[in-house]
Structure formats: C-alpha cells, structure tokens
C-alpha cells in the first residue's frame, strides 16, 4: 500500500473538481508548477496516470475517475469538519449541557444563561434540572458538561468542585402562622410545627437533617416537596413552615402571602458550587460559559 502524502490527494481533488491545474493552483493559493509536481508524484506513487492533459484542461483517466469517487467524499467531509470547527471557535455553533439543582438555577444560572445567550445566540443550551446527587451522577456519566449545584456537596476524584456564591435561607410560614412572627423561635420549638422540605434524596434534606441533629432534634418533615418550586405554594397554603432562600421568598413576603419566622440562631449559609470532571476537557462553548461564572477563589 502506498504511503502517500495527504496533500497530494487534496491537490488531486481540486484539479479533478475544476478540470484545470491553473484553477486548482488559484484555489489552493499555490502556483501551477507546484500543483503539477504534486500530481506527478501522486501518479508515480500510485503507478498510474490520473489525468490526460490537453488544451481543454485536465481530464480524468479511468483510473483517475475511480480514485476521485473515493477522494471526493473524503475531502468534502474534511472541509465540512473544518468549517464546523471554525464555527465552534467563533462561537457560531456548539452546545452547552448543564446539570443544575433547582436552587442553583434560580439563584445564579438563570441570569448567567440570559447573559450568555445574549452574547452567543447561536449556541444551544441544554439544562437538566436535577437534585444535587442526580446532577453529579449525570456529570459522571458524561451526560452534562458540568454541574452547578448547592451544598452540601460530596465529591471524589476525578470530580472537582469550586465554590461560586453563598446564600442564606430563611424560615417562612403562611398567614395561619403570623403569630410566630412576633418573637424569635428556639430551634427546639420547631418540632412543634409542621415542616415542609425537599425529599430525602436531596442535599437540602441532608443539610437540615444535620442541622436539626446539631440541636438534638429529629428532622421529620410533615410534607416532602418534589421540587424547590413547590415549597413556597405549599407554605402559602398553610401546610407548614418551610426554609427557602431569601431572594426566592421576597415577593411573597412583600405581598403578605407569607411571613418570616425569626429564629434565635441563624441558619448557616449554603453555597452554590461548580462541579467538573477533571478527566474531561470542556468544549470552547462550555469553557466560555464556565468563565462567566463567579469564582470566589
């Protein structure tokens, strides 16, 4: 099997496509002697004539026609690949896949997604709304490029995490619990009231379970919500007290559909973190998004 320089095939393709050594030289930004020399070397390597030269230009021989049938689709595919990469480099095409916990989505990602889409409208965005453990599992399986989740985060190599922003959660109740807004509650009093929280598979549940244990309390929510978005309407329906990030409760507090229940001890801050797989290199589009995220380190 001949070990032929790819450039010879590329030059052959353009001569055959345009039926002219001169036109091929112009397309390739070369000169005719170099093109002729390359075709001659290819013919020598393959041991057959590929073109018949005449005043009408370069006409494929039967052998040249046979070779062109194989070379033409290969060159087209390569050109399409080069064009696609050029589009990716220029951010004219590409896809970013993100695994996000719901709280991270509302507190950080939505604004960043809006900003990113404004800068790069041709990049496709795929957002998978997961609990933190589900988002990390999707990252490990290669379903998403990276994950943006809430703490507590438990990751092991090759996963690495970077803290992005912190947030605090407040205790709120519906109008039936207005009397509780008059004085700060002890944590020990919380077991007297129904509590709404996310399910056991979430890091939010784990966070509050550990917090209650620190106060020698048993964390036993009366209502478990499937998503963070459900907590506020459940609280508004007076089904119990719920912890919610302060920014997500502002509008409801303002319109009076919920009240803030003060606590003698503040809830410790939580964090939104970026989690990546250190074994994988991000695409240009995904890397550009990650660089737009705040970095506390």
GIBEL-V881828 format. One record per run of one state. SS is the DSSP state (A for helix, B for strand, O for the rest). FROM is the first residue (numbers start at 1). LEN is the number of residues. Records with the same first field share a line. If there is no record, write none. Layout:
BEGIN
SS = FROM-LEN + FROM-LEN
END
This chain:
BEGIN
O = 1-5 + 19-2 + 28-4 + 47-4 + 55-2 + 61-1 + 90-5 + 101-1 + 120-4 + 130-2 + 141-5 + 151-8 + 168-1 + 174-1 + 183-2 + 186-1 + 193-2 + 199-4 + 215-8 + 226-3 + 237-4 + 256-3 + 261-2 + 264-6 + 278-6 + 293-5
A = 6-13 + 21-7 + 32-15 + 62-28 + 102-18 + 132-9 + 175-8 + 187-6 + 203-12 + 229-8 + 246-10 + 284-9
B = 51-4 + 57-4 + 95-6 + 124-6 + 146-5 + 159-9 + 169-5 + 185-1 + 195-4 + 223-3 + 241-5 + 259-2 + 263-1 + 270-8
END
